[in-house]
Amino acid sequence: MAKVLNIRVDNEIANRLELLAKKTHRPKSFYVRDMIVKYLEDYEDACLALDRLNEKNAKYLTMAEVEKKLGL
């Protein structure tokens, strides 16, 4: 089941989205949904990367160490 999400955007973004919707005869929600689907995974990956960087026992490798482990 789909859920409704209300967002607040500044006037410039709202105007650009409105113009795009009119030009393409698609609803604004089509583009907002598409943008969320395309970028959500990138934000989730970035959050995971930050979590891993902030781990107390994280081990960091030099490029040479990575290349050696990968046999490059």
C-alpha positions as CSV (number, residue, x, y, z in Angstrom):
1,M,0.0,0.0,0.0
2,A,1.3,3.4,-0.9
3,K,1.8,6.2,1.7
4,V,1.4,9.9,1.2
5,L,4.4,12.0,1.9
6,N,4.2,15.8,2.2
7,I,7.3,17.8,1.4
8,R,8.2,21.5,1.5
9,V,10.3,23.0,-1.3
10,D,11.4,26.5,-2.1
11,N,9.6,28.5,-4.8
12,E,12.3,28.0,-7.4
13,I,12.2,24.2,-7.1
14,A,8.4,24.2,-7.1
15,N,8.3,26.4,-10.2
16,R,10.8,24.2,-12.1
17,L,8.8,21.0,-11.1
18,E,5.6,22.6,-12.2
19,L,7.0,23.6,-15.6
20,L,8.4,20.1,-16.1
21,A,5.1,18.6,-15.3
22,K,3.3,20.9,-17.7
23,K,5.7,20.3,-20.5
24,T,5.6,16.5,-20.2
25,H,1.9,16.1,-19.2
26,R,3.0,14.1,-16.2
27,P,2.1,14.8,-12.5
28,K,4.7,16.4,-10.3
29,S,4.5,13.3,-8.0
30,F,5.8,11.2,-10.9
31,Y,9.1,13.1,-10.9
32,V,9.4,13.4,-7.2
33,R,8.9,9.6,-6.8
34,D,11.4,8.9,-9.6
35,M,14.0,11.2,-8.0
36,I,13.6,9.5,-4.6
37,V,13.9,6.0,-6.2
38,K,17.1,7.0,-8.1
39,Y,18.9,8.7,-5.2
40,L,17.7,6.9,-2.1
41,E,20.2,4.0,-2.5
42,D,23.1,6.5,-2.9
43,Y,22.2,8.2,0.4
44,E,21.8,4.9,2.2
45,D,25.2,3.8,0.9
46,A,26.8,7.1,2.0
47,C,25.3,6.7,5.5
48,L,26.6,3.2,5.7
49,A,30.1,4.4,4.7
50,L,30.1,7.1,7.3
51,D,29.0,4.6,10.0
52,R,31.9,2.3,9.0
53,L,34.4,5.2,9.0
54,N,33.3,6.1,12.5
55,E,33.6,2.6,14.0
56,K,36.1,2.6,16.9
57,N,38.0,-0.5,15.6
58,A,37.9,0.4,11.9
59,K,41.1,-0.6,10.0
60,Y,42.3,1.6,7.2
61,L,44.5,0.4,4.4
62,T,46.8,2.2,2.1
63,M,46.3,2.0,-1.7
64,A,49.3,-0.3,-1.9
65,E,47.8,-2.6,0.8
66,V,44.5,-2.8,-1.1
67,E,46.2,-3.5,-4.4
68,K,48.3,-6.2,-2.8
69,K,45.2,-7.9,-1.2
70,L,43.4,-7.7,-4.5
71,G,46.4,-9.0,-6.4
72,L,46.7,-5.9,-8.6
